[in-house]
């Protein structure tokens, strides 16, 4: 009887440990990257609106909409499975590219091309997450 009691306690602790596995370590950098990216996109949207360039305005709007679709999915993925360093690096590079466009807005001639490239990257990330069997964001893109 004592063995069954001991095995029961051990089984209980194992089940508790396994049920907490989804609450493992998360990538703590994601919140900062997402916040900075959102702020940069907001700044760019304001600058783009003043240009009157229809193609640039459409590209900027597409990028903003795709980002608003991707950000919550990334947060959810990070909750389930911590984003890898390599994946975070791709998000940070996209953020830096957006910041360069924002900073040098008046001197960059191919803004629409850069914004479209980032849009395509975000779209590929979103497609990859949605098509992943476990809906994780750590697929290489």
C-alpha positions in Angstrom: 0.0 0.0 0.0 2.9 2.4 0.8 4.3 1.7 -2.7 1.1 2.6 -4.3 0.9 5.8 -2.3 4.5 6.8 -3.3 3.8 6.0 -6.9 0.6 8.1 -6.8 2.6 11.1 -5.5 5.3 10.6 -8.1 2.7 10.4 -10.8 1.0 13.5 -9.5 4.2 15.5 -9.7 5.0 14.2 -13.1 1.6 15.2 -14.4 2.0 18.7 -12.8 5.4 19.1 -14.5 4.1 18.0 -17.9 1.1 20.2 -17.7 3.3 23.2 -17.1 5.5 22.5 -20.1 3.6 24.9 -22.3 4.4 27.6 -19.8 8.1 27.2 -20.4 10.6 30.0 -21.2 9.4 32.6 -23.7 11.5 35.0 -25.7 11.3 38.2 -23.7 12.6 40.3 -26.6 9.5 39.9 -28.7 7.4 42.5 -26.8 10.0 45.2 -27.4 10.5 44.3 -31.1 6.7 44.3 -31.7 6.3 47.6 -29.8 9.1 49.3 -31.7 7.9 48.0 -35.0 4.4 49.3 -34.3 5.7 52.7 -33.4 7.8 52.9 -36.5 4.9 51.8 -38.8 2.7 54.5 -37.2 5.4 57.1 -37.8 5.8 55.9 -41.4 2.1 55.9 -42.0 1.9 59.6 -41.0 4.8 60.5 -43.3 3.4 58.4 -46.2 0.0 60.1 -46.0 1.7 63.5 -46.6 3.3 62.4 -49.8 0.1 61.9 -51.8 1.9 59.0 -53.6 -1.0 56.5 -54.2 1.3 53.5 -54.7 3.3 54.3 -51.6 0.1 54.9 -49.5 -1.3 51.5 -50.7 2.0 49.7 -50.0 2.2 51.3 -46.5 -1.4 50.4 -45.8 -0.9 46.7 -46.9 2.2 46.5 -44.7 0.4 48.0 -41.7 -2.6 45.6 -42.1 -0.3 42.6 -42.5 1.7 43.6 -39.4 -1.5 44.0 -37.4 -2.5 40.5 -38.5 1.0 39.0 -37.7 1.8 40.5 -34.3 -0.9 38.7 -32.3 -0.1 35.4 -34.0 3.6 35.9 -33.0 2.6 36.7 -29.5 0.5 33.5 -29.3 3.4 31.4 -30.8 5.8 32.9 -28.3 3.5 31.9 -25.5 3.4 28.3 -26.7 6.9 27.9 -28.0 9.6 30.4 -27.3 10.7 32.0 -30.6 14.3 31.0 -31.6 17.1 33.5 -31.7 17.3 33.1 -35.5 13.6 33.9 -35.9 13.9 36.9 -33.6 16.8 38.1 -35.7 14.6 38.2 -38.8 12.0 40.3 -37.0 14.7 42.7 -35.6 16.1 43.1 -39.1 12.7 44.0 -40.5 12.3 46.5 -37.7 15.7 48.0 -38.4 14.9 48.3 -42.1 11.6 50.1 -41.2 13.5 52.4 -38.8 16.0 53.3 -41.6 13.1 54.2 -43.9 11.5 56.3 -41.2 14.8 58.1 -40.3 15.8 58.7 -43.9 12.3 59.1 -45.3 13.0 62.1 -47.5 16.3 60.7 -49.0 15.2 57.2 -49.8 13.9 56.9 -53.3 12.7 53.2 -53.2 10.5 53.4 -50.1 7.6 51.4 -51.8 10.0 48.6 -52.8 11.4 48.3 -49.2 8.0 48.4 -47.6 6.7 45.8 -50.1 9.7 43.5 -49.3 8.9 43.7 -45.6 5.2 43.1 -46.3 6.2 39.9 -48.3 8.4 38.8 -45.4 5.6 39.3 -42.9 3.2 37.5 -45.3 5.6 34.5 -45.7 5.9 34.3 -41.9 2.2 34.3 -41.4 1.7 31.7 -44.1 4.4 29.6 -42.6 2.8 29.7 -39.1 -0.7 28.9 -40.4 0.6 26.0 -42.4 2.8 24.5 -39.7 1.4 21.4 -38.1 1.8 22.8 -34.6 1.3 26.5 -35.6 4.7 27.5 -34.4 6.7 30.4 -35.7 10.1 28.8 -35.8 10.1 27.6 -39.4 12.9 28.9 -41.5 11.8 31.4 -44.0 
